[in-house]
Amino acid sequence: MKRKVSEESQMKCSDYDLEFGTECLHLALKYSHIKAKLVEGSPDLWKVTYKRDLYAAESIIKERISQQVCIIMDTKEDEEHVGRCLEEMLKTELNHVKVISGQDLQQIILEQCYSFVCVNVMTSDFEETQRLLNMLQESNLSILYPVVVISVHFLDYESVPFGQKMEKVMQIREFAKEAKKRNILLSGLLIYFPQEEQKLRESLRQGATIIAALIKERNSGLIGQLLVA
């Protein structure tokens, strides 16, 4: 309820309110039409709303929920190498990276992880990603803060016609539109595979940089985009 009142007040308040600072309670009384009273608090209690404070709060929240990243990886033994290499690269970009299997997904959601990387080796299907999205929607985890999901696909464009695989991967746009309704930010990353080892590691390093940027920025303008490393 407190969050709902706060959001409603912020949506309706004027630029003057935000530029010059207004008591949060006054904003709630003025714009949300609720009955409330001010209670005693500590001297350093953050009670006044400034636009710069909202930006600072948003930055703090982004930083906090970007601390833990979960990589979902259910690969065959001979395909596991690329997934592990991506994990290694991500650990140079982000602080807390945890690799889990699809079987452990429910527990991770309960622990309130807000950033997921779903690794799909040698497949353009979204079965694993779709399963993750369904579980996130059922958990209502994204009600408070946006959840970032990045679907990573390692595609061998030599074994199957490139156009055929791209047609499947481009379905991410439709998935992203539906996910956005639940405050889930879905985007995709395409990495060509197989490659010579050094080139593959360069692609993985670039992919890790892209993933880290998507997680840290949490930019809703990039949902449904398919990026290439």
N, C-alpha and C positions, 0 to 999 in steps of 0.2 A: 504493500500500500504506500509506504514512504517513497519508494522509488517511482511509483506511478504518479504521485502528487508532484514530486520533484521534476519529472520529465514534462508533465503537463505545464507546469509553471515556466520551465525553460523555453518551451515551444511558444508560449504566449507573451513572454516578457519583452520589453522594448530594448532597443540599443542603449538607451540612456540607463536603464536598470543595470545593464551589464558593464557599461563603460565606467560608471561612477560608483558602482557598488551598492547593493541593496540587501537588507537583512533577508535571509532565506525565508523566514517565517512570514514576512510581509509579502513576499512574492507568492507564497502559497495561499495566503488569505485573499490577495488581490485577484489572482488569476485562476485558482482552483476552487474558490468559493467553499472552503471547508472551515470548520470551527477548530481553532487550535490556540495554544498558548505557549509562551516561551518558558522553558524550565532552566534552572540553574545548571551551569556547566563549568568546566575548567577555563581559566583565562585564555588558553591558547586554542580553544574550540573554534573550528572553522565555520563561522556563521554567515559571513558576508559573501555575496556572489559577485565576482568580477569576471569579465570575459577571459582575462588572462588566467584566472584561477581554473576556469572550466577547461581551458587548453592544457594547463598543467596537470589537472586531474586525469584528463584523457590520456596524456602521455604516461603517467604513472601506472594507470590500469593496463595500457598496452604492454608496458615493460614487464609488469607482474605476470600477466597471463601468457606472455611469450617465453617465459623461463623454461617451461617443460614442453618438449616436443616428443611425440610418440610416432615411431615408424612401424607401420603394420606390414609385415613381410611373411608371406607363406610361399616360399619358393622351393623348387626342387634342389637337390644337393648340387647338381652341376650348374644351376643358375644362381646359386646363393652368392657367388663371388661378387657380382655387380652390386647386389643389394648391400653387402658388407662394405664394399668400397664407398658407396654413397653414404653409409652411416659414418665411416671414418672421416669423409670430407665434411659432413654436417657438424661433427664434433669440433671442427676448427672454426665454425661460424657461430654456433650456439652453445650455451652453457650446459643444459641438461637434456641429453638425447637418450631416449629409451626405445629399445627394439622389442616389439611384442608380436605374437602370432594372433590370428583372428580369434582363437579360442580364449585369449586373455582380454579381449576388447571390453567386455562388460565391466570388468574390474577397473580398468584404466578410466573409463567414463565416470565411474563412481568416485574415483580419486580426483575428478574435475580437471582433466587435461583439456586445454582449449586449442591445441594445435596438433594436427595429424598429417602424416605423410603416408599415403597408401601406395606401396610399390607393386607394380605389375610387370613382371619380367616375361618377355616374349608373348605378350598378349595385348590386344587392343580393347578387350572387353572391360566393362565397368562393374562386373559382378561383385568383386570385393569392395570396391568403392561404394557401390549402391548399398551393400549390406551395412557398411559403416554409417552412411547417411541415414538409413532407416533407424539404426540404433541410437544415433544422436537425436533424431527427431522424437523418438519415444522417450528419451531420457529428460527432455526439456532443459538440457544443459545450457543451450544457447539463449535462454530467456534473459539472463542477466548480461552476458557478454557475447560478442560474436565468436563463433568457432571457425577456425581456418582449416580447410581440408585441401590438400594438394595431391592430385592423382598423378603419379609418375609412371610413365610407360616406356619401357625399353623395347624398341621395335626393330626387328630384322627386316628391312625393306627389300632384301634380295630374295628371301624365300617366298614371300607373298606379295602380290602387286601392291605398290605403295598407295594407290588410290583407294583400294579396297580397305586397307587398314585405316587410312585417314578418315574415311567415311564413318567408321565406327567411333574413332577417337573424337570426332567433331560433335558427337552426341553430348559432349560435356556441357554445351551451351544450354540444352534443355534441362539437364540435371541441375545446373547452376541456378536457373531461374526458379525452379521449385524449391531448392535448398535456401535461396535468399529469403523466401517467405518466412523461414524459421530462423533467420539470423545466422545462417551457415554460409560462409564464403568459400565457394568451391572454384578452383582453377586447376589447370593441367600443365604437365611438363613432359615434353617428348625428348627422349635421348636415343640416338641411333645406336644399334647394337646388332651384331658384334663389331668391334673395331680393334685395331692394333692397340696393345696395352697402354702405351703412352697417350695416344689420342683419346682412348676411353677415359683415362684418369683426368685428362684436361676437360672433357665433357662433363664428367662427374663433379669436378671442382666448380665449373661454371654453374651446373645445376644446383649445387649446394648453396652457392651465392644467391641464386634466384629464389630458392626456397626460403632462405633466411630473410630475404627482403620482404617476401610475401607475408611471412609470419610476423615480422616486426611492424610492418606498416599496416597490415589488416585493412587494406584499401578495397572498399566495396566496388570501386570502379573497375577492378580487374577480374571480377567474377566471370566465369565462363570462358576466359581467355586460355588459349593453348600456347604455351611458351616453348621455345626450342633451345636446348643447350648443345 
